[in-house]
Amino acid sequence: MRTHATILREAHQQLNKKEVPANERERLINLLSFLISSMGNTVLQNEDFFTLLLETVLNNGNLITIVERQTAELEALKHITRNLTFTLDLQVVLDQVVLEAMDLIKGSHEAHIYL
């Protein structure tokens, strides 16, 4: 029977073969680890299920990235909405919009809103 560590090692080897960038590889390994932990022994005992799970995670990396991006955007929208309901002070709302936009755009140091 496979162990959690063995499954992750196999996944890591397959990601290396596909030449997946290190940061993406780490993210996919973490996702796979979470899925294995949440499913318990099902993955460890069922070879077909493990293969399907691994292929799904490896082949849908781009889809996972899109979902994570949309989640971040929705979270930013939630924060902005909360501030809108908290205050109607235009400067406070605009400052929050700028901060959330900068959080979404990695490496940004400033943002501007033109009215």
The first five atom37 places (N, CA, C, CB, O) and aatype in JSON, in Angstrom:
{
  "aatype": [12, 1, 16, 8, 0, 16, 9, 10, 1, 6, 0, 8, 5, 5, 10, 2, 11, 11, 6, 19, 14, 0, 2, 6, 1, 6, 1, 10, 9, 2, 10, 10, 15, 13, 10, 9, 15, 15, 12, 7, 2, 16, 19, 10, 5, 2, 6, 3, 13, 13, 16, 10, 10, 10, 6, 16, 19, 10, 2, 2, 7, 2, 10, 9, 16, 9, 19, 6, 1, 5, 16, 0, 6, 10, 6, 0, 10, 11, 8, 9, 16, 1, 2, 10, 16, 13, 16, 10, 3, 10, 5, 19, 19, 10, 3, 5, 19, 19, 10, 6, 0, 12, 3, 10, 9, 11, 7, 15, 8, 6, 0, 8, 9, 18, 10],
  "atom_mask": [
    [1, 1, 1, 1, 1],
    [1, 1, 1, 1, 1],
    [1, 1, 1, 1, 1],
    [1, 1, 1, 1, 1],
    [1, 1, 1, 1, 1],
    [1, 1, 1, 1, 1],
    [1, 1, 1, 1, 1],
    [1, 1, 1, 1, 1],
    [1, 1, 1, 1, 1],
    [1, 1, 1, 1, 1],
    [1, 1, 1, 1, 1],
    [1, 1, 1, 1, 1],
    [1, 1, 1, 1, 1],
    [1, 1, 1, 1, 1],
    [1, 1, 1, 1, 1],
    [1, 1, 1, 1, 1],
    [1, 1, 1, 1, 1],
    [1, 1, 1, 1, 1],
    [1, 1, 1, 1, 1],
    [1, 1, 1, 1, 1],
    [1, 1, 1, 1, 1],
    [1, 1, 1, 1, 1],
    [1, 1, 1, 1, 1],
    [1, 1, 1, 1, 1],
    [1, 1, 1, 1, 1],
    [1, 1, 1, 1, 1],
    [1, 1, 1, 1, 1],
    [1, 1, 1, 1, 1],
    [1, 1, 1, 1, 1],
    [1, 1, 1, 1, 1],
    [1, 1, 1, 1, 1],
    [1, 1, 1, 1, 1],
    [1, 1, 1, 1, 1],
    [1, 1, 1, 1, 1],
    [1, 1, 1, 1, 1],
    [1, 1, 1, 1, 1],
    [1, 1, 1, 1, 1],
    [1, 1, 1, 1, 1],
    [1, 1, 1, 1, 1],
    [1, 1, 1, 0, 1],
    [1, 1, 1, 1, 1],
    [1, 1, 1, 1, 1],
    [1, 1, 1, 1, 1],
    [1, 1, 1, 1, 1],
    [1, 1, 1, 1, 1],
    [1, 1, 1, 1, 1],
    [1, 1, 1, 1, 1],
    [1, 1, 1, 1, 1],
    [1, 1, 1, 1, 1],
    [1, 1, 1, 1, 1],
    [1, 1, 1, 1, 1],
    [1, 1, 1, 1, 1],
    [1, 1, 1, 1, 1],
    [1, 1, 1, 1, 1],
    [1, 1, 1, 1, 1],
    [1, 1, 1, 1, 1],
    [1, 1, 1, 1, 1],
    [1, 1, 1, 1, 1],
    [1, 1, 1, 1, 1],
    [1, 1, 1, 1, 1],
    [1, 1, 1, 0, 1],
    [1, 1, 1, 1, 1],
    [1, 1, 1, 1, 1],
    [1, 1, 1, 1, 1],
    [1, 1, 1, 1, 1],
    [1, 1, 1, 1, 1],
    [1, 1, 1, 1, 1],
    [1, 1, 1, 1, 1],
    [1, 1, 1, 1, 1],
    [1, 1, 1, 1, 1],
    [1, 1, 1, 1, 1],
    [1, 1, 1, 1, 1],
    [1, 1, 1, 1, 1],
    [1, 1, 1, 1, 1],
    [1, 1, 1, 1, 1],
    [1, 1, 1, 1, 1],
    [1, 1, 1, 1, 1],
    [1, 1, 1, 1, 1],
    [1, 1, 1, 1, 1],
    [1, 1, 1, 1, 1],
    [1, 1, 1, 1, 1],
    [1, 1, 1, 1, 1],
    [1, 1, 1, 1, 1],
    [1, 1, 1, 1, 1],
    [1, 1, 1, 1, 1],
    [1, 1, 1, 1, 1],
    [1, 1, 1, 1, 1],
    [1, 1, 1, 1, 1],
    [1, 1, 1, 1, 1],
    [1, 1, 1, 1, 1],
    [1, 1, 1, 1, 1],
    [1, 1, 1, 1, 1],
    [1, 1, 1, 1, 1],
    [1, 1, 1, 1, 1],
    [1, 1, 1, 1, 1],
    [1, 1, 1, 1, 1],
    [1, 1, 1, 1, 1],
    [1, 1, 1, 1, 1],
    [1, 1, 1, 1, 1],
    [1, 1, 1, 1, 1],
    [1, 1, 1, 1, 1],
    [1, 1, 1, 1, 1],
    [1, 1, 1, 1, 1],
    [1, 1, 1, 1, 1],
    [1, 1, 1, 1, 1],
    [1, 1, 1, 1, 1],
    [1, 1, 1, 0, 1],
    [1, 1, 1, 1, 1],
    [1, 1, 1, 1, 1],
    [1, 1, 1, 1, 1],
    [1, 1, 1, 1, 1],
    [1, 1, 1, 1, 1],
    [1, 1, 1, 1, 1],
    [1, 1, 1, 1, 1],
    [1, 1, 1, 1, 1]
  ],
  "atom_positions": [
    [[0.85, -1.19, 0.0], [0.0, 0.0, 0.0], [0.89, 1.25, 0.0], [-0.96, 0.0, 1.23], [1.9, 1.3, 0.69]],
    [[0.5, 2.22, -0.77], [1.24, 3.48, -0.85], [1.03, 4.3, 0.41], [0.82, 4.29, -2.07], [0.0, 4.22, 1.08]],
    [[2.05, 5.07, 0.71], [1.93, 6.02, 1.81], [1.71, 7.41, 1.22], [3.2, 5.99, 2.73], [1.9, 7.64, 0.02]],
    [[1.3, 8.31, 2.06], [1.11, 9.71, 1.65], [2.4, 10.24, 1.02], [0.68, 10.6, 2.88], [2.37, 10.87, -0.04]],
    [[3.53, 9.99, 1.67], [4.82, 10.48, 1.18], [5.18, 9.87, -0.17], [5.93, 10.16, 2.19], [5.73, 10.56, -1.04]],
    [[4.87, 8.6, -0.36], [5.17, 7.93, -1.63], [4.36, 8.56, -2.77], [4.87, 6.42, -1.52], [4.89, 8.79, -3.86]],
    [[3.11, 8.83, -2.51], [2.25, 9.45, -3.52], [2.8, 10.82, -3.91], [0.79, 9.57, -3.01], [2.87, 11.16, -5.09]],
    [[3.17, 11.6, -2.92], [3.7, 12.94, -3.2], [5.02, 12.87, -3.95], [3.88, 13.73, -1.89], [5.29, 13.7, -4.82]],
    [[5.84, 11.9, -3.62], [7.12, 11.71, -4.32], [6.87, 11.36, -5.79], [7.97, 10.6, -3.63], [7.54, 11.89, -6.68]],
    [[5.91, 10.48, -6.05], [5.56, 10.12, -7.42], [5.03, 11.34, -8.18], [4.52, 9.0, -7.44], [5.38, 11.56, -9.34]],
    [[4.19, 12.1, -7.54], [3.65, 13.31, -8.17], [4.78, 14.29, -8.48], [2.6, 13.98, -7.25], [4.81, 14.9, -9.56]],
    [[5.7, 14.44, -7.56], [6.83, 15.34, -7.76], [7.66, 14.89, -8.97], [7.72, 15.4, -6.5], [8.09, 15.72, -9.77]],
    [[7.88, 13.59, -9.1], [8.63, 13.06, -10.24], [7.92, 13.34, -11.55], [8.85, 11.56, -10.07], [8.55, 13.72, -12.53]],
    [[6.6, 13.16, -11.57], [5.85, 13.41, -12.79], [5.85, 14.9, -13.15], [4.42, 12.92, -12.64], [5.91, 15.26, -14.33]],
    [[5.77, 15.75, -12.15], [5.83, 17.19, -12.41], [7.2, 17.59, -12.94], [5.51, 17.98, -11.14], [7.3, 18.46, -13.81]],
    [[8.26, 16.96, -12.44], [9.6, 17.23, -12.96], [9.72, 16.81, -14.42], [10.66, 16.51, -12.11], [10.33, 17.51, -15.22]],
    [[9.13, 15.66, -14.76], [9.15, 15.18, -16.15], [8.45, 16.15, -17.08], [8.51, 13.81, -16.26], [8.87, 16.35, -18.22]],
    [[7.38, 16.76, -16.59], [6.61, 17.71, -17.39], [7.26, 19.1, -17.39], [5.18, 17.81, -16.87], [6.78, 20.01, -18.07]],
    [[8.33, 19.25, -16.64], [9.07, 20.52, -16.54], [8.17, 21.67, -16.07], [9.69, 20.87, -17.89], [8.21, 22.77, -16.62]],
    [[7.39, 21.39, -15.06], [6.53, 22.4, -14.45], [7.41, 23.32, -13.61], [5.4, 21.74, -13.58], [8.26, 22.83, -12.86]],
    [[7.23, 24.64, -13.7], [8.04, 25.57, -12.9], [7.93, 25.26, -11.4], [7.6, 27.02, -13.17], [6.91, 24.76, -10.93]],
    [[8.99, 25.58, -10.66], [9.08, 25.22, -9.24], [7.92, 25.75, -8.42], [10.38, 25.73, -8.67], [7.36, 25.02, -7.6]],
    [[7.55, 27.01, -8.61], [6.46, 27.58, -7.79], [5.12, 26.91, -8.11], [6.34, 29.11, -8.03], [4.31, 26.67, -7.21]],
    [[4.89, 26.6, -9.38], [3.67, 25.9, -9.77], [3.68, 24.47, -9.25], [3.5, 25.92, -11.31], [2.66, 23.94, -8.81]],
    [[4.84, 23.84, -9.32], [4.99, 22.46, -8.83], [4.68, 22.4, -7.34], [6.43, 21.94, -9.09], [3.96, 21.5, -6.89]],
    [[5.2, 23.33, -6.59], [4.95, 23.37, -5.14], [3.48, 23.56, -4.83], [5.77, 24.48, -4.49], [2.94, 22.94, -3.92]],
    [[2.83, 24.43, -5.59], [1.41, 24.69, -5.39], [0.58, 23.44, -5.69], [0.95, 25.85, -6.28], [-0.35, 23.12, -4.94]],
    [[0.91, 22.73, -6.76], [0.18, 21.52, -7.12], [0.42, 20.39, -6.12], [0.57, 21.06, -8.52], [-0.49, 19.63, -5.8]],
    [[1.66, 20.29, -5.63], [1.98, 19.27, -4.61], [1.19, 19.55, -3.34], [3.5, 19.25, -4.31], [0.66, 18.63, -2.71]],
    [[1.11, 20.83, -2.94], [0.33, 21.19, -1.75], [-1.15, 20.86, -1.93], [0.5, 22.69, -1.44], [-1.79, 20.37, -1.01]],
    [[-1.68, 21.14, -3.12], [-3.07, 20.82, -3.4], [-3.3, 19.31, -3.33], [-3.48, 21.36, -4.78], [-4.26, 18.85, -2.72]],
    [[-2.41, 18.56, -3.95], [-2.54, 17.1, -3.94], [-2.44, 16.57, -2.51], [-1.45, 16.46, -4.82], [-3.19, 15.67, -2.14]],
    [[-1.53, 17.1, -1.73], [-1.38, 16.68, -0.34], [-2.66, 16.94, 0.45], [-0.19, 17.41, 0.32], [-3.1, 16.1, 1.23]],
    [[-3.24, 18.11, 0.23], [-4.5, 18.44, 0.92], [-5.6, 17.47, 0.51], [-4.92, 19.89, 0.59], [-6.35, 16.98, 1.37]],
    [[-5.71, 17.18, -0.78], [-6.74, 16.26, -1.26], [-6.56, 14.86, -0.68], [-6.73, 16.2, -2.79], [-7.52, 14.22, -0.27]],
    [[-5.32, 14.4, -0.65], [-5.03, 13.07, -0.1], [-5.4, 13.02, 1.38], [-3.54, 12.7, -0.29], [-6.03, 12.07, 1.83]],
    [[-5.01, 14.04, 2.11], [-5.31, 14.09, 3.55], [-6.81, 14.1, 3.81], [-4.68, 15.33, 4.19], [-7.3, 13.44, 4.74]],
    [[-7.55, 14.84, 2.99], [-8.98, 14.95, 3.21], [-9.74, 13.69, 2.81], [-9.53, 16.12, 2.46], [-10.85, 13.46, 3.28]],
    [[-9.15, 12.86, 1.95], [-9.82, 11.65, 1.49], [-9.43, 10.42, 2.3], [-9.51, 11.42, 0.05], [-10.04, 9.36, 2.15]],
    [[-8.44, 10.54, 3.13], [-8.04, 9.41, 3.97], [-7.46, 8.26, 3.17], [0.0, 0.0, 0.0], [-6.7, 8.48, 2.22]],
    [[-7.8, 7.05, 3.54], [-7.21, 5.85, 2.94], [-7.75, 5.52, 1.55], [-7.42, 4.69, 3.84], [-7.23, 4.62, 0.89]],
    [[-8.78, 6.21, 1.1], [-9.34, 5.93, -0.22], [-8.27, 6.01, -1.3], [-10.47, 6.91, -0.53], [-8.15, 5.11, -2.13]],
    [[-7.49, 7.08, -1.27], [-6.46, 7.28, -2.28], [-5.34, 6.27, -2.09], [-5.9, 8.71, -2.21], [-4.8, 5.74, -3.07]],
    [[-4.98, 6.0, -0.86], [-3.86, 5.11, -0.59], [-4.15, 3.67, -1.01], [-3.5, 5.16, 0.88], [-3.22, 2.94, -1.37]],
    [[-5.39, 3.25, -0.98], [-5.74, 1.87, -1.26], [-6.18, 1.64, -2.7], [-6.81, 1.42, -0.34], [-6.06, 0.52, -3.2]],
    [[-6.68, 2.65, -3.38], [-7.26, 2.47, -4.7], [-6.32, 3.04, -5.76], [-8.64, 3.14, -4.78], [-6.2, 4.26, -5.92]],
    [[-5.66, 2.16, -6.49], [-4.67, 2.55, -7.5], [-5.32, 3.39, -8.62], [-4.01, 1.3, -8.11], [-4.76, 4.4, -9.03]],
    [[-6.5, 2.97, -9.11], [-7.16, 3.7, -10.19], [-7.57, 5.1, -9.75], [-8.39, 2.92, -10.67], [-7.44, 6.07, -10.5]],
    [[-8.07, 5.2, -8.53], [-8.49, 6.5, -8.01], [-7.29, 7.43, -7.88], [-9.2, 6.34, -6.65], [-7.36, 8.61, -8.23]],
    [[-6.18, 6.9, -7.36], [-4.97, 7.71, -7.23], [-4.52, 8.21, -8.59], [-3.84, 6.9, -6.56], [-4.19, 9.39, -8.74]],
    [[-4.49, 7.33, -9.58], [-4.04, 7.7, -10.92], [-4.93, 8.8, -11.5], [-4.04, 6.47, -11.85], [-4.42, 9.76, -12.08]],
    [[-6.23, 8.65, -11.35], [-7.17, 9.65, -11.84], [-6.98, 10.99, -11.13], [-8.61, 9.16, -11.66], [-6.97, 12.04, -11.77]],
    [[-6.83, 10.95, -9.81], [-6.63, 12.17, -9.03], [-5.34, 12.88, -9.46], [-6.58, 11.85, -7.53], [-5.33, 14.09, -9.66]],
    [[-4.27, 12.12, -9.59], [-2.99, 12.7, -9.98], [-3.06, 13.31, -11.37], [-1.88, 11.64, -9.92], [-2.58, 14.43, -11.59]],
    [[-3.64, 12.59, -12.31], [-3.77, 13.11, -13.68], [-4.62, 14.37, -13.71], [-4.37, 12.04, -14.6], [-4.32, 15.31, -14.44]],
    [[-5.69, 14.38, -12.93], [-6.57, 15.55, -12.89], [-5.83, 16.78, -12.37], [-7.79, 15.27, -12.01], [-5.93, 17.86, -12.94]],
    [[-5.08, 16.6, -11.28], [-4.33, 17.72, -10.72], [-3.25, 18.19, -11.69], [-3.69, 17.32, -9.36], [-3.08, 19.39, -11.89]],
    [[-2.53, 17.25, -12.31], [-1.45, 17.61, -13.21], [-1.96, 18.26, -14.5], [-0.62, 16.39, -13.55], [-1.36, 19.22, -14.99]],
    [[-3.04, 17.74, -15.04], [-3.54, 18.23, -16.33], [-4.39, 19.48, -16.22], [-4.34, 17.17, -16.99], [-4.61, 20.18, -17.21]],
    [[-4.86, 19.77, -15.02], [-5.72, 20.94, -14.85], [-5.06, 22.04, -14.03], [-7.02, 20.52, -14.19], [-5.75, 22.84, -13.39]],
    [[-3.76, 22.08, -14.04], [-3.03, 23.11, -13.31], [-3.45, 24.51, -13.7], [0.0, 0.0, 0.0], [-3.57, 25.39, -12.85]],
    [[-3.67, 24.72, -15.01], [-4.09, 26.04, -15.48], [-5.49, 26.38, -14.98], [-4.06, 26.1, -17.0], [-5.76, 27.52, -14.62]],
    [[-6.36, 25.39, -14.97], [-7.71, 25.61, -14.46], [-7.68, 25.98, -12.98], [-8.58, 24.36, -14.67], [-8.42, 26.86, -12.53]],
    [[-6.82, 25.3, -12.23], [-6.67, 25.59, -10.81], [-6.17, 27.02, -10.62], [-5.7, 24.58, -10.15], [-6.63, 27.72, -9.72]],
    [[-5.23, 27.45, -11.46], [-4.7, 28.81, -11.39], [-5.8, 29.83, -11.65], [-3.55, 29.0, -12.4], [-5.89, 30.85, -10.97]],
    [[-6.65, 29.55, -12.64], [-7.76, 30.46, -12.96], [-8.73, 30.56, -11.79], [-8.5, 29.99, -14.23], [-9.17, 31.65, -11.44]],
    [[-9.06, 29.42, -11.2], [-9.99, 29.41, -10.06], [-9.39, 30.18, -8.89], [-10.31, 27.97, -9.64], [-10.11, 30.94, -8.22]],
    [[-8.1, 30.0, -8.62], [-7.45, 30.74, -7.53], [-7.48, 32.23, -7.8], [-6.0, 30.27, -7.34], [-7.72, 33.02, -6.89]],
    [[-7.25, 32.63, -9.04], [-7.28, 34.05, -9.41], [-8.68, 34.62, -9.21], [-6.82, 34.23, -10.88], [-8.84, 35.71, -8.66]],
    [[-9.69, 33.9, -9.67], [-11.06, 34.37, -9.5], [-11.45, 34.45, -8.03], [-12.02, 33.47, -10.25], [-12.2, 35.34, -7.63]],
    [[-10.97, 33.52, -7.24], [-11.23, 33.55, -5.8], [-10.63, 34.81, -5.18], [-10.65, 32.3, -5.12], [-11.27, 35.47, -4.36]],
    [[-9.41, 35.14, -5.57], [-8.76, 36.36, -5.06], [-9.54, 37.6, -5.48], [-7.3, 36.45, -5.57], [-9.69, 38.53, -4.69]],
    [[-10.03, 37.62, -6.71], [-10.79, 38.77, -7.18], [-12.11, 38.9, -6.42], [-11.06, 38.65, -8.69], [-12.53, 40.01, -6.07]],
    [[-12.77, 37.79, -6.17], [-14.01, 37.83, -5.41], [-13.77, 38.28, -3.97], [-14.68, 36.47, -5.42], [-14.58, 39.01, -3.4]],
    [[-12.67, 37.85, -3.39], [-12.32, 38.28, -2.04], [-12.09, 39.79, -2.0], [-11.05, 37.53, -1.54], [-12.53, 40.47, -1.07]],
    [[-11.4, 40.32, -3.02], [-11.18, 41.77, -3.09], [-12.51, 42.51, -3.24], [-10.25, 42.11, -4.27], [-12.73, 43.54, -2.6]],
    [[-13.38, 41.98, -4.08], [-14.69, 42.6, -4.25], [-15.48, 42.6, -2.94], [-15.48, 41.87, -5.34], [-16.17, 43.56, -2.63]],
    [[-15.36, 41.52, -2.19], [-16.05, 41.43, -0.9], [-15.53, 42.51, 0.05], [-15.85, 40.03, -0.27], [-16.31, 43.16, 0.74]],
    [[-14.2, 42.7, 0.09], [-13.63, 43.73, 0.97], [-14.09, 45.13, 0.55], [-12.09, 43.67, 0.95], [-14.43, 45.96, 1.39]],
    [[-14.11, 45.37, -0.75], [-14.54, 46.68, -1.24], [-16.02, 46.91, -0.9], [-14.31, 46.8, -2.78], [-16.41, 48.0, -0.47]],
    [[-16.83, 45.89, -1.09], [-18.27, 45.99, -0.79], [-18.48, 46.26, 0.7], [-19.0, 44.7, -1.2], [-19.33, 47.07, 1.07]],
    [[-17.71, 45.58, 1.53], [-17.82, 45.8, 2.98], [-17.51, 47.25, 3.32], [-16.87, 44.85, 3.75], [-18.19, 47.86, 4.14]],
    [[-16.48, 47.8, 2.68], [-16.14, 49.2, 2.96], [-17.2, 50.16, 2.43], [-14.78, 49.55, 2.34], [-17.46, 51.2, 3.03]],
    [[-17.82, 49.8, 1.32], [-18.89, 50.65, 0.79], [-20.07, 50.7, 1.73], [-19.34, 50.15, -0.58], [-20.71, 51.74, 1.9]],
    [[-20.37, 49.57, 2.35], [-21.5, 49.55, 3.28], [-21.13, 50.17, 4.63], [-21.99, 48.12, 3.47], [-21.99, 50.6, 5.39]],
    [[-19.83, 50.2, 4.91], [-19.36, 50.75, 6.18], [-19.3, 52.27, 6.14], [-17.98, 50.19, 6.53], [-19.64, 52.94, 7.11]],
    [[-18.87, 52.81, 5.0], [-18.72, 54.26, 4.9], [-19.06, 54.72, 3.49], [-17.29, 54.7, 5.28], [-18.85, 53.98, 2.52]],
    [[-19.57, 55.89, 3.38], [-19.81, 56.49, 2.07], [-18.79, 57.6, 1.79], [-21.24, 57.05, 1.99], [-18.94, 58.35, 0.83]],
    [[-17.77, 57.68, 2.62], [-16.7, 58.65, 2.39], [-15.92, 58.23, 1.15], [-15.77, 58.77, 3.65], [-15.26, 57.19, 1.14]],
    [[-15.99, 59.05, 0.1], [-15.4, 58.71, -1.18], [-13.91, 58.39, -1.07], [-15.59, 59.84, -2.16], [-13.45, 57.43, -1.68]],
    [[-13.17, 59.16, -0.31], [-11.73, 58.94, -0.21], [-11.4, 57.58, 0.42], [-11.08, 60.05, 0.61], [-10.49, 56.89, -0.03]],
    [[-12.15, 57.22, 1.45], [-11.94, 55.92, 2.1], [-12.22, 54.78, 1.12], [-12.83, 55.78, 3.35], [-11.46, 53.82, 1.03]],
    [[-13.33, 54.89, 0.39], [-13.7, 53.85, -0.57], [-12.65, 53.74, -1.68], [-15.09, 54.14, -1.18], [-12.25, 52.64, -2.04]],
    [[-12.22, 54.87, -2.23], [-11.22, 54.85, -3.3], [-9.89, 54.31, -2.81], [-11.04, 56.26, -3.87], [-9.22, 53.56, -3.53]],
    [[-9.5, 54.67, -1.6], [-8.26, 54.12, -1.04], [-8.34, 52.6, -0.94], [-7.98, 54.73, 0.34], [-7.37, 51.91, -1.25]],
    [[-9.48, 52.09, -0.51], [-9.66, 50.64, -0.39], [-9.62, 49.97, -1.77], [-10.99, 50.33, 0.32], [-9.04, 48.89, -1.91]],
    [[-10.24, 50.59, -2.77], [-10.21, 50.04, -4.12], [-8.77, 49.95, -4.62], [-11.06, 50.9, -5.08], [-8.38, 48.95, -5.21]],
    [[-7.99, 50.99, -4.4], [-6.59, 50.99, -4.82], [-5.81, 49.9, -4.1], [-5.95, 52.37, -4.56], [-5.04, 49.17, -4.72]],
    [[-5.99, 49.78, -2.78], [-5.27, 48.75, -2.03], [-5.62, 47.35, -2.52], [-5.59, 48.88, -0.53], [-4.74, 46.5, -2.67]],
    [[-6.9, 47.09, -2.77], [-7.31, 45.77, -3.24], [-6.76, 45.5, -4.64], [-8.84, 45.64, -3.24], [-6.34, 44.38, -4.94]],
    [[-6.77, 46.51, -5.5], [-6.21, 46.34, -6.84], [-4.73, 46.02, -6.78], [-6.45, 47.6, -7.68], [-4.24, 45.19, -7.54]],
    [[-4.01, 46.68, -5.9], [-2.58, 46.42, -5.75], [-2.32, 45.02, -5.21], [-1.94, 47.47, -4.83], [-1.33, 44.38, -5.57]],
    [[-3.21, 44.53, -4.34], [-3.06, 43.16, -3.84], [-3.25, 42.14, -4.96], [-4.07, 42.89, -2.71], [-2.58, 41.11, -4.98]],
    [[-4.16, 42.44, -5.88], [-4.43, 41.52, -6.98], [-3.32, 41.51, -8.02], [-5.75, 41.88, -7.64], [-3.07, 40.5, -8.67]],
    [[-2.66, 42.65, -8.18], [-1.6, 42.76, -9.18], [-0.26, 42.63, -8.46], [-1.69, 44.12, -9.98], [0.24, 43.58, -7.86]],
    [[0.29, 41.43, -8.53], [1.53, 41.13, -7.81], [2.66, 42.04, -8.26], [1.92, 39.67, -8.01], [2.85, 42.28, -9.45]],
    [[3.4, 42.55, -7.31], [4.56, 43.39, -7.59], [4.22, 44.85, -7.85], [0.0, 0.0, 0.0], [5.12, 45.64, -8.15]],
    [[2.95, 45.22, -7.73], [2.6, 46.62, -7.96], [2.95, 47.44, -6.71], [1.08, 46.77, -8.31], [2.78, 46.98, -5.58]],
    [[3.42, 48.65, -6.96], [3.82, 49.52, -5.85], [2.92, 50.74, -5.72], [5.24, 49.97, -6.03], [2.91, 51.42, -4.7]],
    [[2.16, 51.0, -6.79], [1.23, 52.12, -6.73], [0.13, 51.9, -7.76], [1.96, 53.47, -6.97], [0.28, 51.14, -8.71]],
    [[-0.97, 52.58, -7.54], [-2.1, 52.53, -8.47], [-2.79, 53.89, -8.45], [-3.11, 51.38, -8.1], [-2.71, 54.63, -7.47]],
    [[-3.46, 54.19, -9.53], [-4.14, 55.48, -9.64], [-5.55, 55.27, -10.14], [-3.37, 56.42, -10.56], [-5.8, 54.37, -10.94]],
    [[-6.46, 56.1, -9.68], [-7.84, 56.12, -10.18], [-8.07, 57.49, -10.77], [-8.89, 55.79, -9.03], [-7.92, 58.51, -10.09]],
    [[-8.43, 57.51, -12.04], [-8.72, 58.76, -12.71], [-10.22, 58.94, -12.82], [-8.06, 58.82, -14.1], [-10.92, 58.09, -13.37]],
    [[-10.71, 60.05, -12.28], [-12.16, 60.32, -12.32], [-12.46, 61.4, -13.32], [-12.68, 60.72, -10.94], [-13.62, 61.77, -13.49]]
  ]
}
